Amino acid sequence: MDGSRVEGRGDKNSDEMRFVKSVRVGRETRVGWKQAVLGVFWFLILLKCFLAHWAVSYWEMPIESIWVWAPTLFAAVVCTIVFLAGGGEE
């Protein structure tokens, strides 16, 4: 032996006496590509809703813009819940 390691069953420096006293594991906070794509799609959904609302008002269409907003947002929420429940994290 080169003397760098002291061996012996009851010795404080022996392999049997070395152990990990504590481990701290933190969750990564970086955004994965799937969450980034989800964010982009939500941005596009909201952009479409605002543009539709503007168009309905600008051209004085005889409909309420809630008929555009409601089904779109409902479908987006359902898809988001399914995505996140199905392991949307990386």
Number of C-alpha atoms within 10 A of each C-alpha: 6 5 6 6 10 12 14 12 10 10 11 12 13 13 14 12 12 9 7 6 5 6 6 5 6 6 6 7 6 7 10 12 12 13 16 11 11 16 12 11 13 16 12 12 16 15 12 15 19 15 12 16 17 13 13 16 14 9 8 9 10 8 10 11 17 12 10 16 17 12 11 15 15 11 11 16 13 10 13 15 12 12 15 12 10 9 8 15 12 8
